[in-house]
C-alpha cells in the first residue's frame, strides 16, 4: 500500500457505506446506531446462549481466557524472529541487511516494538482467528506494517479465486484492498480464507463463565453471607438485644477476635449455616468452565493455575509443557513464518529468504536443560564453541570456530587432516 492511499483509508473520497456490510444506507430500513454497543453486538451475533454478550473485552475479564491469550501471544512475542538467507543447499545465514529483517526484528512501524506487534496480532488470532496488518511499501519493499483490528477487515474470495480485503473506515464506509496490501495471519480455517477464533466458537462457554462470575459478584454484594445464627424460644428484651449486638460488633468481629468465647443470655443457642448443595454446585461449575476455556485455547490447565486434576511435580509438568510447545505454540509460530514469507517478501525473495523463530529461546528459563543441550551439540560437532557463545549473547573467542568430532569416533577437528590417513607417515606402517 502506497502512502497515496492514506486519505482513502481515513475516510476521504471512495466507496460509500454498504448495506451488506452492516451499515445503514440513507432512508433505507430501520435506523441502527453503530455507536450503541448493544446494537453492534446484536448485528454481529455476539449474544451467547447464556444470555450475555461475549465481546473481546468481556472475554478478557475471564481470568482463564486472559491467561490463555497472554501465554499464547507472549510465546510468539518474546521469541526472536529473524530473516534467513539460503546461500546454498547446505548453507544458511542471517539476512541482517534485508529490509524485511529490520521490519520483524527492529521496528515494524513507528510506534510498536517487534514484541508489541507480534503479541497484538497473535492475540487477535487466538481470540478472533485472524490477524491483519496494512503493508506500507517503498521502492517495492515493505517498510512498515500497521496492525488492524479484525472487526475492520473482512477477506472475500472472488470468482477467480483471488482474495480482496474489505476494510471499514472510521466513517463506516468500506474500501476494497488487494491482497498485496495486507499482511494476513490466519488461524485454523474451514474455507482457507477466514480463520476461526475461540471467541466465536467458545461463546457459550465464555458466556456461562461471565454469568457465573456476575452471579458471584451479586451474591457478595447483595446476598446473605452470615456464618451462623443465634436462636432462642424466648423474646429478647431491648436491653439484651442491644447488649448482644454491641458485644458481637466490638468483641467478636475481625481477625483479632477469632475463636474468642461468647457469653449468651436468655437461652440463646448457636446454629451454624453450612454451604448448600446449590452453592457447592456453583463452585464446581466455575472450575469446569475454567478447564473448558483452557481446552478451547489448547493451553494445559496447570499453565493457568489449575492444578487440581493434574500433577504438580516432575515429568508430568514437563510433558504437559512440552505438549503446549509442540502442538499449540508451534501452530502459531509456523503460521507467522509462512505468512511472513508470503506477505512480506517479493516472489523472487521468497525463493531465497525465509523467516524463522529461534525455538531454542523456549528453554531460556531452564539453564540446566539449555546448557545440557549446548554440551551435546558441542561434543557431537553440531555447533562450534563460538556458535554456542553467540547463542548465549557472548563474544567469540580465538580458536573457537572449530567443530569437534563425535566422542565415539576417531578423528580430528573438521578441516584438519588425520595423520593416520597419510600412507607416507611411519606411524601408519605396520
N, C-alpha and C positions, 0 to 999 in steps of 0.2 A: 504494500500500500504506500503510495507516494504521499507527500505532505499536502499535495493539492486536494486530497480527498477529505482533509480535516473539516472543512466547512460543511460539507455534505453530511459527515457523521455527526456533527454537532447540531444539526437540525436546520441547515440552510436550504437552498433550492434542491429539490429532489423529489422523490416519490411522496405521495400523501398517505395519511393513515389508511390502513387496510381493514376492511370488515372482517376478513378471515384471520387476522392477526389478533383478534380480541379487543379491538378498539372501535369505538362508536363513530360512524360517519354522520355528518351533519344532517339532522332531520330524519334519521332512519332509526326505527326501533325504540326500545326503552333506554332511557339515559343511564349510563354506567359511570360511576365516579371512580376513576382509576386512582384517586388519592385516598380512597377509603380501603383500608386493609382487608375488611371483611368482604367487600366486593371483589377484590383481586383474588382472595383465597377461593371464593366461590367459582370464579371464572377458571381458575387453574385446577379445580378439583382437589383442593388441599384439605378438605374436611375428612377426618378419619371415621371409621365405623364406631369409635368410642365417643363420637360427638364433639371432638375438639379439633381445631385446625392445627395441622402439623406443618410448620414452616421451618426454615433453616434456624431462625432464632429460637423457636420452640424446641427443636431437636437438640440444639446445643445447650439448652438448660437442663437436659437429662445428663446426669453425671456419667453414665456408661457411654452414651453417644459422644459426649465431649471428649472423653479419654480415648475412645477408639479413633476418632478423627485426628486428635492431637498426635497419637502414636504413628498412624499411617503417614500423615503429612510430614511429621518430623523425621521419619525414616528416610524419605526421599530428600527432604530439605537439608538434612545435616550431612549427607553423603557427598563426597567430592564427585563432580560431574565434569568431564573434560572431553575434548575432541581429539581423536586419534587419527594419525595418517598411516595408511597402508603403503609402506615404501616398497615392499616386495611380498612375495607369497609367504615369507617367513619372518619378515622384519616389520615392526610397528614402532612408531614414535609419537610423542605428543605434538599436536599441531598448534603450538602456542602462538604462532603468528597469524593464524586464520581469524577473520572477524567473528565467526560463529563461536570460536573458543572464548573470545573475550565476552561474548554475549551470555554464555552459560556459566562462566566461572568468575567473572569480574563485575559486569554491570548489564543486566538485561534491559533496564530502562532508566529513566532519570531519577526515580525515587525508590526503587527496590534493590535490595541485595539479591544475589543468587538464591540464598536461603529463603528470603521472603517470597520470591517469585515461585520457587518450586513448592513451597508449603501451600501457597494460595491455590495454585492450580490442582495440586494433589488433593487438597481438601474439597475443592469443587467436584473432582471425580469421585471421591469417596461418598459425598452426600448426593450429588446430582448426576453422576455418571459421565460428565463431560467437563473438560476444562478448556477454555478458549483464550486466545491472545491475538490481538491485531498486530500484524507484522509491519514494521517501518523499514523501508528499503532505501538504499542509496547506491547508485552505480551497480545495480543488480545484486547487491549484498544486503542481507537482513542486518540492520544495525541496532534495532530495538524491538521489543515485544511488549505490548501493553495488555495486561490481563483484563478480561471482560467477564462480567458476571453471567453465568449460564442462562439466566432469565432474559438476557438481552440478545441472545444469539440462538438461531434455530437452523440446523442444517437441513437442506432439501435436496433430494436426488432427482435430477431431471430425466427426461426420457432417454437421453443419450448416455445415461449413467454418470454424467459429471455431477459434481456437488456445488451448490451455491450456499452461502450463509446469509440468512435474513436477519439483519442487525436492526434492533429497535433503538431509535434515537431518543433524546431526552423529551422531545415534544410528542412522543407517541407514534410518529411516522416511522416507516421502515425503509431500508435500502438493502439491495442485494449485493453481496460481496463475492468475488470469485474465490475459489479455493486457495489460489496463490497468495491471497491477502490474509489468510487466517492460519494460526497455529492451533491445531485441534488435538487435545489429549483425550482419548476415548477409553472408557471403561468397557466392561462386559456389554456386548451388544447382540441383539437378536436379528437385526437387519443389516449390520455392518456400517450403519450411518450414524445412529444415535445411541449413545451409551445409556446403560441402566444404572440408576443410583439407588442407594439404600433408603434415601428419604422418601422415594415414591413407593418402593416395594415393602418397606418396613413401616409404612404409615400407620397401620392398625396397631402394631406392637408399640410404636412410639406414642401413639395416641393414648393407649392404655397406661403407659408409663407416666405421661403427663397428667392424666386424670387421677391416678393413684397418688401422684405427687401433690396435686392440688387438694385431694381429699385429706391427705396427711396434714397439709398446711391449715386447712379449715378446721380439722379436728383439734390441732393445738391452739388455734385462735379462738374457737367457739365451743369446743367440746368440753365435757366434764372429765378431768384427769385426777379426780380425788383418789388418794391412796387407800382410804378406808372410811368407815362411818362409825359414829357413836350413837348407840340406841339405848332407849330406856322405856319401860311401860308407863312411866310417870311423866307428868308435865313439869318442865323446868320452870322455876321462878325466874323473873327477870334478873335478879341479883346473881343467881347461879349461872345463868346463861352468859351474862356479861363477864363474870369472873373466869368461866371456862374459855370463852373466846379470847380474853386477854392472855390467859396462860398459854394457849396454843400459839398465838401470834408472837409472844415475847420469849417464851421458854422452850418452844418445840419447833420453831421454824428455822431453816437454814442448816448448812452442813455442820456448823459448830455445835448444834444441839442434837446431832444424830444420836439415836439409841438411848436418850435420857428417858427415865421412867415418868409416866404420867400418874397423877392422883385424880381419880374420877369421883364425882359426887352423885347423889340422887339415883343410885342404882344404875349408872351408865355402864355400858359394855361396849367393847371394840369389835367391829366386824370388818375383815379385810375384803377389798374389792379386787377379785382376780381378773386377769385378762380373759376376755370372752373368746369363744371359738371363732367368731367372726373377725375379731382383732388378729388372732393368730393367722387366719387365712389371708388377711390383708397383707401381713408381713411376708408370707410365703409368696404371694402374688408379685410383690416388689422384687424379691430375689429371682423369680422366674423371668421377669421382664429384663432384668439386668443381663442374665445369661443369654436370653434370646437376642438382645441387641448386639451383644458381642459376636454371636453366631452370624448375624447379617453382615457384619464388617469383617469377619474372618480373623478376629483377634482372640487369642487364648484368654479365658476368663481370669487367669492369675495376673495377666498384664493390666487389667483394670481394677485389681484389688479384690477379685472374687476368688478366694482360695478354699471356700467351704467344701467343695466336692472334688478337690484335686490336691495332690501332694504339694508341699511347700519346700521340699528338700531335694537336693542332688539331681540324679539323672532325670527324674520326672519333669522338673522345671526346665532343665537343659533341652530335653527333647521337645517340649512344647514351644520353647523359644526358637529352636531350630525349625520347627514346623511353621511358625509365623514367618521366619525369614525366607524359607524355601517356597512357600505357597502363597502367602499374602503379599509380603513386601516385594518379592520377585516379580509379581504380576505388574505392580506399579512401576518398578524400575525398568522392566523391558518395554512397557508402554512409552515411557519417557525416551528411552534410547531410540526406538524405532520411529516415534513421532518426530523427534528432532532431526533424524536423518531424512525423513520425508519432507518436512515443512521448513527446516532451517538451512538446508543445503540445496544448491542447484543440482540438476540431474547429473551434470558432469562431476561435481564434487562428491556426490553420493556414491560414485564408483570408487573413490579413492579415500574418503574420510568416513568416519563413523563415531558416534557418541558412546561413551562408556562410563558407568558408575564404578568407583573403586569400592567393591564389595568387602574388601579386607577391612574397611573402616568400621564394619559392623562389630568387630571384636576389639575396638579401641578401649572399651572399659574393662576388658578382661586381659590384663597384662600377661598372665601366665599362659593363656592359650595363644596370645599373639606371639610371644617370644618362642614358644614351642614350635609354632609354625615357621618362624624365621630360621630356627636352628635346623629343622628338617630340610627346608629349602636350600640352605647353605651347604649342608652335608651332601645332598644329592645333586648339587650343581645346577639347581633351578635358578637361584639368584647368586650374584656376586656379593661380597661384603658391602660394596658401595651402593648397590641397588637396595639392599636392606636398610642401609643408613639413610638413603633417600626416602624410603617409605616411612622412616621414623623422623623425617624432617631434620636430618643431620648432614653436615658437610662431608664430602668424600675424603678418604684418606689415601695417602700414597701407597700404591701396590694393592689397592682394594678392588681392582677390576677383574680379578682372577676368578675363574669358575673351578671349584674343586671337584675331583672325580668322586663317584659314589663310594661309600666306605667298604663295600664288599667286592670291589673290583680293583685290580692293579692298574695303575696308570699315572699320568702326570696332569697338571692343570691344562685346560684347553689351550691350544696354540703352541705348546711345547712338545718337542719330540722325546719319546721314551727311549732312553739309551739302549734298552734291551731289544728295540726294533732295528738297531743298526748292526748288520751282519759283520762289519769290519771291527766292531768293538770286541776286544779279547774277552770281556766279561760274558759275552753271549756264546762263546765257543765251548763245546763240551770239554 
